[in-house]
Amino acid sequence: MSALMAGWERDERRKRRGRLLVVLSCVTGLGTWLAAPFGIVLLTRGEPIGWVLLLVGAALLAATIAAIVAARRVHLAPESAPGKANPRFDEPQPSPDPRGGYSTVGSQLGSR
């Protein structure tokens, strides 16, 4: 039972980290949306602080992209370690429905 609980806790940590990365990407995306256009407007007016805001916006954009990619990778965590075979790959999975399905031999209906 402890192995089951350890697996459950590992999955919960992975989900929590994924949620944190999604929130981080939203916050940094909002910061990019606020900083970069305002920096461009200030640059068109000839104010040098526009360069700072533009650089901050670019850094926040890079952080947003990195957080989105990391969140997606956490969401798609592989079941096997790199270099080891995934035990569930290409294995038939029986239907969870115990009643089965409709099939008539030779009529091309249902599953074969």
N, C-alpha and C positions, 0 to 999 in steps of 0.2 A: 504494500500500500504506500510505502514511503517513496517508491519510484514513481508511482502515479501522481502523488502530490508534488514531487520535484518537477515532473514534466508540466503539471498544471501551473506551478509557480513560474517556471521558465516561460511558458506561453503568456502568462499575465504580464510579466516584465517586458516581453517583446511587444505586446499590445500597448502597454503604457508608454513605452519608448516611441512607438509609432504615433500615438496620439500627441505626445509632446512635440515630435518633429512636425506634425501637421500644424499645430498651433504656432510653432516657431516660424514655419514657412508663411503662414498667414500674417503674422506680425511683421516679419521682415518685408513681405510683399507690400503691406500697407506703408511701411517706411519708405520703400522704393517709390511707391506711387506719390508720396508726399514730397520727398526730397528732390528727386531728379527733375520733374517738370518745373518746380520752383527755382532750382538752380539754373535751368536753361533760361527761364524768364529773367533772372537776375543777370545772366551773362549777356543777354540781348540789350540790357540797359547799361552795360559796361561796368558792372560792379564785380570786383574780384572775389567776393564771397560766394559768387555763383559757382566758381570752380570747386570750392570746398563742398558745396551741396551736391554738385554733380558727381564728385568722387565718392561721397557718402552714398549717394543713390546707386552708383555702380557697385560699390562694395555690398550694399544691401541686396542688390539684384543677384550677385554671385552667391550670397548666403541663402537667398530664397531658393535658387536653383539647387544648391547643395542639399538643403533641407528637404526639398521635394524628392530628389533622387534617393536620399537616405531613407525617407519614410517609405518610399516604394520598395526599396530593397528589404527593409524590415518587414514589410507586409508580405513579400514574396520569399520569406526565409525558407531555404531548402530543408528537406527532412534529413538529408544525409550530408556528411562532411565532404568537402572537396576531395576527389580522388577515390571515394568509396561508392559502391553501388547503392542506389536507392532501393530499399526492399519492396516498395510499393509500385515501382515503375513496371509497366507492362504486365501487371497481374490482373487477372479477371476479378471483378468485384461483384459478388452476388447481390441481387436486389434486396433491399431491406424489407420489402413487402412480402410477407410469408404466404400470401394467397396465390402468387404467381400471375401469369398473364394468359391471354387468349392466343392460341396457336393452332392452326389446322395444317396438317402435313400435306405438302404439295400444292397448297392454294396460294402461296406467297404472302400469307397474312401472318402477322405476329413475328416472333423471333424464331430463328432456326437453331 
